[in-house]
Amino acid sequence: MDYQRIFAQAIDRLHAEGRYRVFIDILRNKGAFPNARCFAGHNGPKPITVWCSNDYLAMGQHPSVIAAMEEALHDVGAGSGGTRNIGGNTHYHVDLEAELADLHGKEAALLFTSGYISNEATLSTLGKLLPGCVIFSDELNHASMIAGIRTSGCEKQIFRHNDLAHLEELLAAADPDVPKLIAFESVYSMDGDVAPIADICDLADKYNAITYLDEVHAVGMYGARGGGISERDAVAHRLTIIEGTLGKAFGVMGGYIAADRNIVDVIRSYAPGFIFTTSLSPVLVAGALASVRHLKASSAEREGQQAAAAQLKTIFADAGLPVMASTTHIVPLMVGDPVKAKKISDILLAEYGVYVQPINYPTVPRGTERLRFTPGPSHDTAMMRELAEALVEIWDRLELRVAA
Ligand SMILES: *Cc1c(COP(=O)(O)O)cnc(C)c1O
């Protein structure tokens, strides 16, 4: 058995399809977001502008977040020292869970080491606890939800993206007596569209299903206190479980669910991905706590982000660039070819000091490869104009323009 050859061939397949992943080696400059240094070149670090960060609001560099993390580090040290059950249940964890429960208007919340783990652990455990459960899953759901659903062992029914009629058709066809769970996202992070949450809750009521909403790309950014689209649309109380991350708009790391006390208790007690792992560092939890509290009270970052996204979409559209129809802060440009998407990204970095990662399969369906820009409150007009000019030049150079 030639193991090395099998691995090498797997890598060769990625190269052949133009989707071999290259991680760009960067350091962000604290206090100067979105400026960073890139270590790809030969002559030491090169200054770049980051256009693809999920630290959407630059909270990862916010003075109150950094101060809280420094204070925690000096007060209690680096790590938690244990699982939640065995020595790792710090007071920071308890406080943050209360803060997150309040953020979503739920009785309780539960922290995980990442948003991925929160989805995987919660969905797999729920599915195992509900005998005969059928899980209805939006076709564009994140890999972490898909992994959880698979591990649950439940029957899975995939409904077409945001398609209420299709979801209802599948719900109606299922046995009325089996448990049902509808799993979906609020903001879909690659297209930037939003789920019809209230309508999905109506269907859940009609067919007696529970609901699981991933608000990873909305928490901190939508709603008066950053509670996500479910807060903005005043439907949080209708959802059974809301899941979020502390690693994107909150700028730190970790994931969570918020739900009623019973559900949180059952996940806390049964989910291996929660139980058998060291709890988050108290330093991270302290930073996340400061970030959640700040964004509950301040809307300036959210407003700045919305304004930047609207402006960048307009600038792209005016320049004739193929900006996709996003209704949120996500600004995707369609390329439709993995090799070209990578090529554009390479030229931007090498020649223009612009960092935007190409998005290829399996993150998006084949043939819809794209560049995904995430402007935030610190991306200014001059940066946007320079970016659009660079893109127009590259689009022309690669003959990507559709003939008029
Ligand atoms: C990033 C992401 C996650 C995972 O969150 P992490 O905290 O990064 O692990 C879950 N769901 C969606 C939709 C995501 O985009």
The ligand as an SDF file (V2000), in Angstrom:
LIG
                    3D

 15 15  0  0  0  0  0  0  0  0999 V2000
  -17.9540   30.4090   10.6220 C   0  0  0  0  0  0  0  0  0  0  0  0
  -19.2730   29.7130   10.7370 C   0  0  0  0  0  0  0  0  0  0  0  0
  -19.5350   28.8330   11.7810 C   0  0  0  0  0  0  0  0  0  0  0  0
  -18.4600   28.3770   12.7150 C   0  0  0  0  0  0  0  0  0  0  0  0
  -18.1590   29.3600   13.6530 O   0  0  0  0  0  0  0  0  0  0  0  0
  -16.6890   29.3840   14.2700 P   0  0  0  0  0  0  0  0  0  0  0  0
  -16.8440   30.1140   15.5530 O   0  0  0  0  0  0  0  0  0  0  0  0
  -15.8120   30.0590   13.2720 O   0  0  0  0  0  0  0  0  0  0  0  0
  -16.2760   27.9540   14.4750 O   0  0  0  0  0  0  0  0  0  0  0  0
  -20.8130   28.3340   11.9310 C   0  0  0  0  0  0  0  0  0  0  0  0
  -21.8030   28.6730   11.0750 N   0  0  0  0  0  0  0  0  0  0  0  0
  -21.5720   29.5060   10.0400 C   0  0  0  0  0  0  0  0  0  0  0  0
  -22.6990   29.8360    9.1300 C   0  0  0  0  0  0  0  0  0  0  0  0
  -20.3080   30.0320    9.8180 C   0  0  0  0  0  0  0  0  0  0  0  0
  -20.0730   30.8120    8.7710 O   0  0  0  0  0  0  0  0  0  0  0  0
  1  2  1  0
  2  3  1  0
  2 14  2  0
  3  4  1  0
  3 10  2  0
  4  5  1  0
  5  6  1  0
  6  7  2  0
  6  8  1  0
  6  9  1  0
 10 11  1  0
 11 12  2  0
 12 13  1  0
 12 14  1  0
 14 15  1  0
M  END
$$$$
